[in-house]
Amino acid sequence: MQLNLPPDLESLINKRLSSGAYADAEDVLRRALEAQDAEESWTDEERQALSGLIEEGFPQAERGKFIGAAEARKQIEAMRERRRVERR
C-alpha cells in the first residue's frame, strides 16, 4: 500500500522521526494506530474512572506527591483488568 500524505501529516511524521524514538515512518504510523485502537477500546465507565483519578491527582501533585509514568501505567492497566473481571 502506498499513501499520499498531505504536507502537514508528513511534517508530523518527520517530527517524530527526528526524535529518534521511531525506526521509520511505518513505526510512527503503527504506534499511532495502536494508540488509537487502545483509546477506542476504553468504555465510558473506564474513561469516567480515569477522569476521576486524574482529578484526584491534581491536588496530590500540587502537594508534591507524584508517581512515575511506569507506575501510573501499571495502575491504569490494573484498573482496566478489574473492570473487565467485574463485567464478566
PDB file of N, CA, C and O in Angstrom:
ATOM      1  N   MET A   1       0.848  -1.175   0.000  1.00  0.00           N
ATOM      2  CA  MET A   1       0.000   0.000   0.000  1.00  0.00           C
ATOM      3  C   MET A   1       0.896   1.241   0.000  1.00  0.00           C
ATOM      4  O   MET A   1       1.880   1.316   0.735  1.00  0.00           O
ATOM      5  N   GLN A   2       0.543   2.175  -0.810  1.00  0.00           N
ATOM      6  CA  GLN A   2       1.248   3.450  -0.821  1.00  0.00           C
ATOM      7  C   GLN A   2       0.279   4.535  -0.413  1.00  0.00           C
ATOM      8  O   GLN A   2      -0.893   4.510  -0.788  1.00  0.00           O
ATOM      9  N   LEU A   3       0.772   5.488   0.358  1.00  0.00           N
ATOM     10  CA  LEU A   3      -0.057   6.592   0.822  1.00  0.00           C
ATOM     11  C   LEU A   3       0.495   7.906   0.295  1.00  0.00           C
ATOM     12  O   LEU A   3       1.707   8.117   0.253  1.00  0.00           O
ATOM     13  N   ASN A   4      -0.399   8.770  -0.099  1.00  0.00           N
ATOM     14  CA  ASN A   4      -0.028  10.138  -0.429  1.00  0.00           C
ATOM     15  C   ASN A   4      -0.466  11.004   0.738  1.00  0.00           C
ATOM     16  O   ASN A   4      -1.661  11.179   0.978  1.00  0.00           O
ATOM     17  N   LEU A   5       0.498  11.541   1.458  1.00  0.00           N
ATOM     18  CA  LEU A   5       0.193  12.317   2.657  1.00  0.00           C
ATOM     19  C   LEU A   5       0.244  13.798   2.372  1.00  0.00           C
ATOM     20  O   LEU A   5       1.119  14.263   1.643  1.00  0.00           O
ATOM     21  N   PRO A   6      -0.683  14.542   2.938  1.00  0.00           N
ATOM     22  CA  PRO A   6      -0.594  15.994   2.822  1.00  0.00           C
ATOM     23  C   PRO A   6       0.624  16.484   3.617  1.00  0.00           C
ATOM     24  O   PRO A   6       1.089  15.797   4.527  1.00  0.00           O
ATOM     25  N   PRO A   7       1.128  17.646   3.278  1.00  0.00           N
ATOM     26  CA  PRO A   7       2.349  18.152   3.919  1.00  0.00           C
ATOM     27  C   PRO A   7       2.286  18.214   5.448  1.00  0.00           C
ATOM     28  O   PRO A   7       3.292  17.980   6.117  1.00  0.00           O
ATOM     29  N   ASP A   8       1.106  18.530   6.005  1.00  0.00           N
ATOM     30  CA  ASP A   8       1.028  18.624   7.470  1.00  0.00           C
ATOM     31  C   ASP A   8       1.242  17.269   8.138  1.00  0.00           C
ATOM     32  O   ASP A   8       1.886  17.198   9.185  1.00  0.00           O
ATOM     33  N   LEU A   9       0.712  16.190   7.553  1.00  0.00           N
ATOM     34  CA  LEU A   9       0.918  14.860   8.127  1.00  0.00           C
ATOM     35  C   LEU A   9       2.353  14.391   7.928  1.00  0.00           C
ATOM     36  O   LEU A   9       2.940  13.768   8.813  1.00  0.00           O
ATOM     37  N   GLU A  10       2.903  14.689   6.779  1.00  0.00           N
ATOM     38  CA  GLU A  10       4.296  14.334   6.528  1.00  0.00           C
ATOM     39  C   GLU A  10       5.216  15.049   7.520  1.00  0.00           C
ATOM     40  O   GLU A  10       6.198  14.477   7.994  1.00  0.00           O
ATOM     41  N   SER A  11       4.890  16.283   7.821  1.00  0.00           N
ATOM     42  CA  SER A  11       5.668  17.055   8.796  1.00  0.00           C
ATOM     43  C   SER A  11       5.584  16.434  10.188  1.00  0.00           C
ATOM     44  O   SER A  11       6.588  16.355  10.896  1.00  0.00           O
ATOM     45  N   LEU A  12       4.381  15.992  10.582  1.00  0.00           N
ATOM     46  CA  LEU A  12       4.221  15.345  11.889  1.00  0.00           C
ATOM     47  C   LEU A  12       5.035  14.056  11.972  1.00  0.00           C
ATOM     48  O   LEU A  12       5.670  13.786  12.991  1.00  0.00           O
ATOM     49  N   ILE A  13       5.017  13.269  10.918  1.00  0.00           N
ATOM     50  CA  ILE A  13       5.789  12.028  10.898  1.00  0.00           C
ATOM     51  C   ILE A  13       7.276  12.343  10.989  1.00  0.00           C
ATOM     52  O   ILE A  13       8.001  11.706  11.754  1.00  0.00           O
ATOM     53  N   ASN A  14       7.729  13.312  10.220  1.00  0.00           N
ATOM     54  CA  ASN A  14       9.142  13.681  10.250  1.00  0.00           C
ATOM     55  C   ASN A  14       9.559  14.209  11.618  1.00  0.00           C
ATOM     56  O   ASN A  14      10.678  13.963  12.067  1.00  0.00           O
ATOM     57  N   LYS A  15       8.664  14.933  12.278  1.00  0.00           N
ATOM     58  CA  LYS A  15       8.952  15.439  13.626  1.00  0.00           C
ATOM     59  C   LYS A  15       9.199  14.272  14.579  1.00  0.00           C
ATOM     60  O   LYS A  15      10.141  14.296  15.370  1.00  0.00           O
ATOM     61  N   ARG A  16       8.353  13.261  14.498  1.00  0.00           N
ATOM     62  CA  ARG A  16       8.520  12.108  15.372  1.00  0.00           C
ATOM     63  C   ARG A  16       9.769  11.307  15.016  1.00  0.00           C
ATOM     64  O   ARG A  16      10.462  10.807  15.903  1.00  0.00           O
ATOM     65  N   LEU A  17      10.054  11.187  13.738  1.00  0.00           N
ATOM     66  CA  LEU A  17      11.276  10.507  13.317  1.00  0.00           C
ATOM     67  C   LEU A  17      12.524  11.215  13.844  1.00  0.00           C
ATOM     68  O   LEU A  17      13.490  10.567  14.248  1.00  0.00           O
ATOM     69  N   SER A  18      12.495  12.534  13.836  1.00  0.00           N
ATOM     70  CA  SER A  18      13.667  13.293  14.293  1.00  0.00           C
ATOM     71  C   SER A  18      13.890  13.154  15.797  1.00  0.00           C
ATOM     72  O   SER A  18      14.973  13.465  16.291  1.00  0.00           O
ATOM     73  N   SER A  19      12.877  12.691  16.528  1.00  0.00           N
ATOM     74  CA  SER A  19      13.043  12.488  17.970  1.00  0.00           C
ATOM     75  C   SER A  19      13.938  11.292  18.259  1.00  0.00           C
ATOM     76  O   SER A  19      14.488  11.175  19.354  1.00  0.00           O
ATOM     77  N   GLY A  20      14.083  10.413  17.292  1.00  0.00           N
ATOM     78  CA  GLY A  20      14.887   9.215  17.480  1.00  0.00           C
ATOM     79  C   GLY A  20      14.134   8.071  18.140  1.00  0.00           C
ATOM     80  O   GLY A  20      14.700   6.998  18.347  1.00  0.00           O
ATOM     81  N   ALA A  21      12.881   8.282  18.469  1.00  0.00           N
ATOM     82  CA  ALA A  21      12.093   7.256  19.149  1.00  0.00           C
ATOM     83  C   ALA A  21      11.478   6.242  18.182  1.00  0.00           C
ATOM     84  O   ALA A  21      10.920   5.233  18.615  1.00  0.00           O
ATOM     85  N   TYR A  22      11.573   6.499  16.904  1.00  0.00           N
ATOM     86  CA  TYR A  22      10.938   5.638  15.907  1.00  0.00           C
ATOM     87  C   TYR A  22      11.968   5.200  14.876  1.00  0.00           C
ATOM     88  O   TYR A  22      12.872   5.955  14.519  1.00  0.00           O
ATOM     89  N   ALA A  23      11.817   3.969  14.404  1.00  0.00           N
ATOM     90  CA  ALA A  23      12.747   3.417  13.425  1.00  0.00           C
ATOM     91  C   ALA A  23      12.515   3.993  12.025  1.00  0.00           C
ATOM     92  O   ALA A  23      13.459   4.285  11.290  1.00  0.00           O
ATOM     93  N   ASP A  24      11.241   4.148  11.680  1.00  0.00           N
ATOM     94  CA  ASP A  24      10.899   4.634  10.345  1.00  0.00           C
ATOM     95  C   ASP A  24       9.446   5.108  10.350  1.00  0.00           C
ATOM     96  O   ASP A  24       8.767   5.040  11.375  1.00  0.00           O
ATOM     97  N   ALA A  25       8.974   5.589   9.194  1.00  0.00           N
ATOM     98  CA  ALA A  25       7.611   6.118   9.094  1.00  0.00           C
ATOM     99  C   ALA A  25       6.579   5.033   9.414  1.00  0.00           C
ATOM    100  O   ALA A  25       5.538   5.320  10.005  1.00  0.00           O
ATOM    101  N   GLU A  26       6.864   3.802   9.028  1.00  0.00           N
ATOM    102  CA  GLU A  26       5.949   2.703   9.329  1.00  0.00           C
ATOM    103  C   GLU A  26       5.796   2.530  10.839  1.00  0.00           C
ATOM    104  O   GLU A  26       4.696   2.271  11.326  1.00  0.00           O
ATOM    105  N   ASP A  27       6.886   2.672  11.572  1.00  0.00           N
ATOM    106  CA  ASP A  27       6.851   2.569  13.032  1.00  0.00           C
ATOM    107  C   ASP A  27       6.003   3.686  13.630  1.00  0.00           C
ATOM    108  O   ASP A  27       5.237   3.448  14.564  1.00  0.00           O
ATOM    109  N   VAL A  28       6.130   4.892  13.106  1.00  0.00           N
ATOM    110  CA  VAL A  28       5.323   6.020  13.581  1.00  0.00           C
ATOM    111  C   VAL A  28       3.839   5.719  13.383  1.00  0.00           C
ATOM    112  O   VAL A  28       3.038   5.872  14.304  1.00  0.00           O
ATOM    113  N   LEU A  29       3.486   5.295  12.187  1.00  0.00           N
ATOM    114  CA  LEU A  29       2.087   5.009  11.883  1.00  0.00           C
ATOM    115  C   LEU A  29       1.558   3.826  12.696  1.00  0.00           C
ATOM    116  O   LEU A  29       0.425   3.858  13.175  1.00  0.00           O
ATOM    117  N   ARG A  30       2.373   2.790  12.850  1.00  0.00           N
ATOM    118  CA  ARG A  30       1.945   1.628  13.625  1.00  0.00           C
ATOM    119  C   ARG A  30       1.618   2.034  15.056  1.00  0.00           C
ATOM    120  O   ARG A  30       0.567   1.667  15.583  1.00  0.00           O
ATOM    121  N   ARG A  31       2.518   2.794  15.688  1.00  0.00           N
ATOM    122  CA  ARG A  31       2.281   3.184  17.075  1.00  0.00           C
ATOM    123  C   ARG A  31       1.090   4.127  17.204  1.00  0.00           C
ATOM    124  O   ARG A  31       0.340   4.053  18.178  1.00  0.00           O
ATOM    125  N   ALA A  32       0.915   5.005  16.234  1.00  0.00           N
ATOM    126  CA  ALA A  32      -0.237   5.913  16.269  1.00  0.00           C
ATOM    127  C   ALA A  32      -1.537   5.124  16.169  1.00  0.00           C
ATOM    128  O   ALA A  32      -2.490   5.402  16.898  1.00  0.00           O
ATOM    129  N   LEU A  33      -1.582   4.150  15.277  1.00  0.00           N
ATOM    130  CA  LEU A  33      -2.787   3.342  15.127  1.00  0.00           C
ATOM    131  C   LEU A  33      -3.025   2.453  16.338  1.00  0.00           C
ATOM    132  O   LEU A  33      -4.171   2.249  16.738  1.00  0.00           O
ATOM    133  N   GLU A  34      -1.961   1.922  16.925  1.00  0.00           N
ATOM    134  CA  GLU A  34      -2.114   1.121  18.140  1.00  0.00           C
ATOM    135  C   GLU A  34      -2.667   1.976  19.283  1.00  0.00           C
ATOM    136  O   GLU A  34      -3.528   1.527  20.040  1.00  0.00           O
ATOM    137  N   ALA A  35      -2.169   3.206  19.402  1.00  0.00           N
ATOM    138  CA  ALA A  35      -2.661   4.106  20.452  1.00  0.00           C
ATOM    139  C   ALA A  35      -4.130   4.442  20.220  1.00  0.00           C
ATOM    140  O   ALA A  35      -4.921   4.466  21.164  1.00  0.00           O
ATOM    141  N   GLN A  36      -4.494   4.700  18.971  1.00  0.00           N
ATOM    142  CA  GLN A  36      -5.878   4.997  18.647  1.00  0.00           C
ATOM    143  C   GLN A  36      -6.768   3.790  18.941  1.00  0.00           C
ATOM    144  O   GLN A  36      -7.865   3.941  19.480  1.00  0.00           O
ATOM    145  N   ASP A  37      -6.301   2.610  18.591  1.00  0.00           N
ATOM    146  CA  ASP A  37      -7.071   1.393  18.850  1.00  0.00           C
ATOM    147  C   ASP A  37      -7.266   1.195  20.348  1.00  0.00           C
ATOM    148  O   ASP A  37      -8.363   0.853  20.792  1.00  0.00           O
ATOM    149  N   ALA A  38      -6.221   1.405  21.121  1.00  0.00           N
ATOM    150  CA  ALA A  38      -6.324   1.264  22.578  1.00  0.00           C
ATOM    151  C   ALA A  38      -7.297   2.276  23.155  1.00  0.00           C
ATOM    152  O   ALA A  38      -8.107   1.946  24.021  1.00  0.00           O
ATOM    153  N   GLU A  39      -7.217   3.505  22.675  1.00  0.00           N
ATOM    154  CA  GLU A  39      -8.114   4.560  23.168  1.00  0.00           C
ATOM    155  C   GLU A  39      -9.568   4.237  22.850  1.00  0.00           C
ATOM    156  O   GLU A  39     -10.452   4.441  23.682  1.00  0.00           O
ATOM    157  N   GLU A  40      -9.809   3.741  21.663  1.00  0.00           N
ATOM    158  CA  GLU A  40     -11.179   3.442  21.252  1.00  0.00           C
ATOM    159  C   GLU A  40     -11.753   2.231  21.972  1.00  0.00           C
ATOM    160  O   GLU A  40     -12.971   2.053  22.005  1.00  0.00           O
ATOM    161  N   SER A  41     -10.889   1.391  22.551  1.00  0.00           N
ATOM    162  CA  SER A  41     -11.380   0.208  23.247  1.00  0.00           C
ATOM    163  C   SER A  41     -11.841   0.522  24.671  1.00  0.00           C
ATOM    164  O   SER A  41     -12.451  -0.328  25.320  1.00  0.00           O
ATOM    165  N   TRP A  42     -11.558   1.729  25.162  1.00  0.00           N
ATOM    166  CA  TRP A  42     -11.982   2.105  26.515  1.00  0.00           C
ATOM    167  C   TRP A  42     -13.492   2.320  26.540  1.00  0.00           C
ATOM    168  O   TRP A  42     -14.062   2.901  25.618  1.00  0.00           O
ATOM    169  N   THR A  43     -14.124   1.848  27.597  1.00  0.00           N
ATOM    170  CA  THR A  43     -15.549   2.080  27.768  1.00  0.00           C
ATOM    171  C   THR A  43     -15.761   3.452  28.416  1.00  0.00           C
ATOM    172  O   THR A  43     -14.826   4.048  28.950  1.00  0.00           O
ATOM    173  N   ASP A  44     -16.989   3.935  28.361  1.00  0.00           N
ATOM    174  CA  ASP A  44     -17.308   5.205  29.015  1.00  0.00           C
ATOM    175  C   ASP A  44     -17.032   5.121  30.513  1.00  0.00           C
ATOM    176  O   ASP A  44     -16.561   6.083  31.120  1.00  0.00           O
ATOM    177  N   GLU A  45     -17.325   3.974  31.098  1.00  0.00           N
ATOM    178  CA  GLU A  45     -17.094   3.783  32.527  1.00  0.00           C
ATOM    179  C   GLU A  45     -15.598   3.892  32.856  1.00  0.00           C
ATOM    180  O   GLU A  45     -15.218   4.508  33.852  1.00  0.00           O
ATOM    181  N   GLU A  46     -14.760   3.288  32.012  1.00  0.00           N
ATOM    182  CA  GLU A  46     -13.316   3.362  32.231  1.00  0.00           C
ATOM    183  C   GLU A  46     -12.814   4.794  32.081  1.00  0.00           C
ATOM    184  O   GLU A  46     -11.965   5.247  32.848  1.00  0.00           O
ATOM    185  N   ARG A  47     -13.342   5.496  31.095  1.00  0.00           N
ATOM    186  CA  ARG A  47     -12.944   6.902  30.901  1.00  0.00           C
ATOM    187  C   ARG A  47     -13.335   7.756  32.103  1.00  0.00           C
ATOM    188  O   ARG A  47     -12.558   8.598  32.553  1.00  0.00           O
ATOM    189  N   GLN A  48     -14.537   7.538  32.619  1.00  0.00           N
ATOM    190  CA  GLN A  48     -15.000   8.299  33.787  1.00  0.00           C
ATOM    191  C   GLN A  48     -14.145   7.985  35.009  1.00  0.00           C
ATOM    192  O   GLN A  48     -13.799   8.885  35.774  1.00  0.00           O
ATOM    193  N   ALA A  49     -13.806   6.719  35.194  1.00  0.00           N
ATOM    194  CA  ALA A  49     -12.976   6.329  36.333  1.00  0.00           C
ATOM    195  C   ALA A  49     -11.593   6.967  36.220  1.00  0.00           C
ATOM    196  O   ALA A  49     -11.055   7.471  37.206  1.00  0.00           O
ATOM    197  N   LEU A  50     -11.027   6.943  35.030  1.00  0.00           N
ATOM    198  CA  LEU A  50      -9.716   7.552  34.823  1.00  0.00           C
ATOM    199  C   LEU A  50      -9.779   9.055  35.044  1.00  0.00           C
ATOM    200  O   LEU A  50      -8.881   9.637  35.652  1.00  0.00           O
ATOM    201  N   SER A  51     -10.832   9.677  34.553  1.00  0.00           N
ATOM    202  CA  SER A  51     -11.006  11.114  34.755  1.00  0.00           C
ATOM    203  C   SER A  51     -11.063  11.444  36.244  1.00  0.00           C
ATOM    204  O   SER A  51     -10.480  12.432  36.689  1.00  0.00           O
ATOM    205  N   GLY A  52     -11.769  10.614  37.010  1.00  0.00           N
ATOM    206  CA  GLY A  52     -11.840  10.817  38.453  1.00  0.00           C
ATOM    207  C   GLY A  52     -10.474  10.711  39.110  1.00  0.00           C
ATOM    208  O   GLY A  52     -10.142  11.484  40.008  1.00  0.00           O
ATOM    209  N   LEU A  53      -9.690   9.748  38.655  1.00  0.00           N
ATOM    210  CA  LEU A  53      -8.343   9.590  39.206  1.00  0.00           C
ATOM    211  C   LEU A  53      -7.455  10.782  38.851  1.00  0.00           C
ATOM    212  O   LEU A  53      -6.628  11.206  39.658  1.00  0.00           O
ATOM    213  N   ILE A  54      -7.625  11.315  37.659  1.00  0.00           N
ATOM    214  CA  ILE A  54      -6.853  12.495  37.261  1.00  0.00           C
ATOM    215  C   ILE A  54      -7.229  13.676  38.134  1.00  0.00           C
ATOM    216  O   ILE A  54      -6.365  14.431  38.578  1.00  0.00           O
ATOM    217  N   GLU A  55      -8.531  13.835  38.381  1.00  0.00           N
ATOM    218  CA  GLU A  55      -8.984  14.926  39.251  1.00  0.00           C
ATOM    219  C   GLU A  55      -8.405  14.785  40.661  1.00  0.00           C
ATOM    220  O   GLU A  55      -8.053  15.782  41.292  1.00  0.00           O
ATOM    221  N   GLU A  56      -8.307  13.552  41.151  1.00  0.00           N
ATOM    222  CA  GLU A  56      -7.687  13.317  42.460  1.00  0.00           C
ATOM    223  C   GLU A  56      -6.204  13.654  42.421  1.00  0.00           C
ATOM    224  O   GLU A  56      -5.642  14.148  43.398  1.00  0.00           O
ATOM    225  N   GLY A  57      -5.583  13.383  41.287  1.00  0.00           N
ATOM    226  CA  GLY A  57      -4.137  13.558  41.164  1.00  0.00           C
ATOM    227  C   GLY A  57      -3.672  14.999  41.169  1.00  0.00           C
ATOM    228  O   GLY A  57      -2.563  15.277  41.626  1.00  0.00           O
ATOM    229  N   PHE A  58      -4.483  15.929  40.674  1.00  0.00           N
ATOM    230  CA  PHE A  58      -4.053  17.322  40.632  1.00  0.00           C
ATOM    231  C   PHE A  58      -3.713  17.872  42.018  1.00  0.00           C
ATOM    232  O   PHE A  58      -2.637  18.444  42.196  1.00  0.00           O
ATOM    233  N   PRO A  59      -4.592  17.717  42.996  1.00  0.00           N
ATOM    234  CA  PRO A  59      -4.227  18.212  44.333  1.00  0.00           C
ATOM    235  C   PRO A  59      -3.007  17.491  44.912  1.00  0.00           C
ATOM    236  O   PRO A  59      -2.195  18.095  45.613  1.00  0.00           O
ATOM    237  N   GLN A  60      -2.886  16.191  44.612  1.00  0.00           N
ATOM    238  CA  GLN A  60      -1.718  15.454  45.096  1.00  0.00           C
ATOM    239  C   GLN A  60      -0.441  16.012  44.475  1.00  0.00           C
ATOM    240  O   GLN A  60       0.571  16.166  45.158  1.00  0.00           O
ATOM    241  N   ALA A  61      -0.491  16.310  43.195  1.00  0.00           N
ATOM    242  CA  ALA A  61       0.679  16.872  42.517  1.00  0.00           C
ATOM    243  C   ALA A  61       1.040  18.235  43.092  1.00  0.00           C
ATOM    244  O   ALA A  61       2.215  18.559  43.262  1.00  0.00           O
ATOM    245  N   GLU A  62       0.021  19.023  43.387  1.00  0.00           N
ATOM    246  CA  GLU A  62       0.281  20.332  43.977  1.00  0.00           C
ATOM    247  C   GLU A  62       0.968  20.205  45.335  1.00  0.00           C
ATOM    248  O   GLU A  62       1.717  21.096  45.739  1.00  0.00           O
ATOM    249  N   ARG A  63       0.718  19.108  46.035  1.00  0.00           N
ATOM    250  CA  ARG A  63       1.361  18.865  47.332  1.00  0.00           C
ATOM    251  C   ARG A  63       2.713  18.170  47.161  1.00  0.00           C
ATOM    252  O   ARG A  63       3.392  17.876  48.144  1.00  0.00           O
ATOM    253  N   GLY A  64       3.102  17.908  45.909  1.00  0.00           N
ATOM    254  CA  GLY A  64       4.393  17.277  45.646  1.00  0.00           C
ATOM    255  C   GLY A  64       4.383  15.768  45.685  1.00  0.00           C
ATOM    256  O   GLY A  64       5.444  15.146  45.708  1.00  0.00           O
ATOM    257  N   LYS A  65       3.207  15.163  45.692  1.00  0.00           N
ATOM    258  CA  LYS A  65       3.104  13.706  45.705  1.00  0.00           C
ATOM    259  C   LYS A  65       2.934  13.210  44.269  1.00  0.00           C
ATOM    260  O   LYS A  65       1.892  13.424  43.649  1.00  0.00           O
ATOM    261  N   PHE A  66       3.952  12.557  43.753  1.00  0.00           N
ATOM    262  CA  PHE A  66       3.940  12.078  42.378  1.00  0.00           C
ATOM    263  C   PHE A  66       4.250  10.593  42.340  1.00  0.00           C
ATOM    264  O   PHE A  66       4.883  10.055  43.249  1.00  0.00           O
ATOM    265  N   ILE A  67       3.795   9.931  41.271  1.00  0.00           N
ATOM    266  CA  ILE A  67       4.250   8.584  40.953  1.00  0.00           C
ATOM    267  C   ILE A  67       4.820   8.658  39.545  1.00  0.00           C
ATOM    268  O   ILE A  67       4.472   9.547  38.767  1.00  0.00           O
ATOM    269  N   GLY A  68       5.684   7.731  39.233  1.00  0.00           N
ATOM    270  CA  GLY A  68       6.300   7.707  37.911  1.00  0.00           C
ATOM    271  C   GLY A  68       5.342   7.229  36.837  1.00  0.00           C
ATOM    272  O   GLY A  68       4.287   6.666  37.128  1.00  0.00           O
ATOM    273  N   ALA A  69       5.726   7.460  35.594  1.00  0.00           N
ATOM    274  CA  ALA A  69       4.889   7.071  34.459  1.00  0.00           C
ATOM    275  C   ALA A  69       4.655   5.567  34.419  1.00  0.00           C
ATOM    276  O   ALA A  69       3.547   5.119  34.124  1.00  0.00           O
ATOM    277  N   ALA A  70       5.689   4.789  34.713  1.00  0.00           N
ATOM    278  CA  ALA A  70       5.539   3.331  34.687  1.00  0.00           C
ATOM    279  C   ALA A  70       4.522   2.878  35.734  1.00  0.00           C
ATOM    280  O   ALA A  70       3.688   2.015  35.460  1.00  0.00           O
ATOM    281  N   GLU A  71       4.592   3.454  36.919  1.00  0.00           N
ATOM    282  CA  GLU A  71       3.645   3.094  37.972  1.00  0.00           C
ATOM    283  C   GLU A  71       2.232   3.535  37.590  1.00  0.00           C
ATOM    284  O   GLU A  71       1.270   2.812  37.852  1.00  0.00           O
ATOM    285  N   ALA A  72       2.096   4.698  36.981  1.00  0.00           N
ATOM    286  CA  ALA A  72       0.781   5.173  36.545  1.00  0.00           C
ATOM    287  C   ALA A  72       0.185   4.215  35.511  1.00  0.00           C
ATOM    288  O   ALA A  72      -0.991   3.861  35.590  1.00  0.00           O
ATOM    289  N   ARG A  73       1.001   3.800  34.545  1.00  0.00           N
ATOM    290  CA  ARG A  73       0.513   2.858  33.534  1.00  0.00           C
ATOM    291  C   ARG A  73       0.100   1.536  34.185  1.00  0.00           C
ATOM    292  O   ARG A  73      -0.922   0.951  33.826  1.00  0.00           O
ATOM    293  N   LYS A  74       0.902   1.076  35.141  1.00  0.00           N
ATOM    294  CA  LYS A  74       0.599  -0.172  35.843  1.00  0.00           C
ATOM    295  C   LYS A  74      -0.745  -0.064  36.564  1.00  0.00           C
ATOM    296  O   LYS A  74      -1.553  -0.990  36.509  1.00  0.00           O
ATOM    297  N   GLN A  75      -0.985   1.050  37.233  1.00  0.00           N
ATOM    298  CA  GLN A  75      -2.238   1.234  37.957  1.00  0.00           C
ATOM    299  C   GLN A  75      -3.428   1.332  37.002  1.00  0.00           C
ATOM    300  O   GLN A  75      -4.498   0.793  37.284  1.00  0.00           O
ATOM    301  N   ILE A  76      -3.244   2.007  35.894  1.00  0.00           N
ATOM    302  CA  ILE A  76      -4.324   2.137  34.911  1.00  0.00           C
ATOM    303  C   ILE A  76      -4.671   0.766  34.324  1.00  0.00           C
ATOM    304  O   ILE A  76      -5.845   0.427  34.179  1.00  0.00           O
ATOM    305  N   GLU A  77      -3.651  -0.015  33.988  1.00  0.00           N
ATOM    306  CA  GLU A  77      -3.906  -1.344  33.434  1.00  0.00           C
ATOM    307  C   GLU A  77      -4.585  -2.234  34.467  1.00  0.00           C
ATOM    308  O   GLU A  77      -5.472  -3.014  34.119  1.00  0.00           O
ATOM    309  N   ALA A  78      -4.188  -2.132  35.722  1.00  0.00           N
ATOM    310  CA  ALA A  78      -4.839  -2.911  36.784  1.00  0.00           C
ATOM    311  C   ALA A  78      -6.305  -2.508  36.916  1.00  0.00           C
ATOM    312  O   ALA A  78      -7.172  -3.359  37.112  1.00  0.00           O
ATOM    313  N   MET A  79      -6.579  -1.210  36.809  1.00  0.00           N
ATOM    314  CA  MET A  79      -7.958  -0.729  36.879  1.00  0.00           C
ATOM    315  C   MET A  79      -8.779  -1.312  35.729  1.00  0.00           C
ATOM    316  O   MET A  79      -9.908  -1.757  35.935  1.00  0.00           O
ATOM    317  N   ARG A  80      -8.221  -1.309  34.531  1.00  0.00           N
ATOM    318  CA  ARG A  80      -8.931  -1.856  33.378  1.00  0.00           C
ATOM    319  C   ARG A  80      -9.202  -3.345  33.564  1.00  0.00           C
ATOM    320  O   ARG A  80     -10.291  -3.824  33.248  1.00  0.00           O
ATOM    321  N   GLU A  81      -8.219  -4.073  34.073  1.00  0.00           N
ATOM    322  CA  GLU A  81      -8.382  -5.502  34.267  1.00  0.00           C
ATOM    323  C   GLU A  81      -9.457  -5.790  35.317  1.00  0.00           C
ATOM    324  O   GLU A  81     -10.265  -6.701  35.138  1.00  0.00           O
ATOM    325  N   ARG A  82      -9.474  -5.018  36.412  1.00  0.00           N
ATOM    326  CA  ARG A  82     -10.516  -5.200  37.433  1.00  0.00           C
ATOM    327  C   ARG A  82     -11.892  -4.987  36.826  1.00  0.00           C
ATOM    328  O   ARG A  82     -12.820  -5.747  37.105  1.00  0.00           O
ATOM    329  N   ARG A  83     -12.029  -3.980  36.015  1.00  0.00           N
ATOM    330  CA  ARG A  83     -13.327  -3.689  35.402  1.00  0.00           C
ATOM    331  C   ARG A  83     -13.735  -4.788  34.423  1.00  0.00           C
ATOM    332  O   ARG A  83     -14.912  -5.136  34.336  1.00  0.00           O
ATOM    333  N   ARG A  84     -12.767  -5.335  33.688  1.00  0.00           N
ATOM    334  CA  ARG A  84     -13.080  -6.449  32.778  1.00  0.00           C
ATOM    335  C   ARG A  84     -13.603  -7.642  33.568  1.00  0.00           C
ATOM    336  O   ARG A  84     -14.594  -8.266  33.187  1.00  0.00           O
ATOM    337  N   VAL A  85     -12.931  -7.953  34.671  1.00  0.00           N
ATOM    338  CA  VAL A  85     -13.335  -9.089  35.505  1.00  0.00           C
ATOM    339  C   VAL A  85     -14.725  -8.838  36.091  1.00  0.00           C
ATOM    340  O   VAL A  85     -15.557  -9.745  36.116  1.00  0.00           O
ATOM    341  N   GLU A  86     -14.981  -7.625  36.560  1.00  0.00           N
ATOM    342  CA  GLU A  86     -16.272  -7.285  37.149  1.00  0.00           C
ATOM    343  C   GLU A  86     -17.409  -7.423  36.142  1.00  0.00           C
ATOM    344  O   GLU A  86     -18.524  -7.785  36.518  1.00  0.00           O
ATOM    345  N   ARG A  87     -17.146  -7.141  34.878  1.00  0.00           N
ATOM    346  CA  ARG A  87     -18.189  -7.205  33.851  1.00  0.00           C
ATOM    347  C   ARG A  87     -18.528  -8.635  33.458  1.00  0.00           C
ATOM    348  O   ARG A  87     -19.588  -8.879  32.882  1.00  0.00           O
ATOM    349  N   ARG A  88     -17.656  -9.575  33.757  1.00  0.00           N
ATOM    350  CA  ARG A  88     -17.903 -10.988  33.370  1.00  0.00           C
ATOM    351  C   ARG A  88     -18.943 -11.640  34.182  1.00  0.00           C
ATOM    352  O   ARG A  88     -19.249 -12.813  33.968  1.00  0.00           O
TER     353      ARG A  88
END
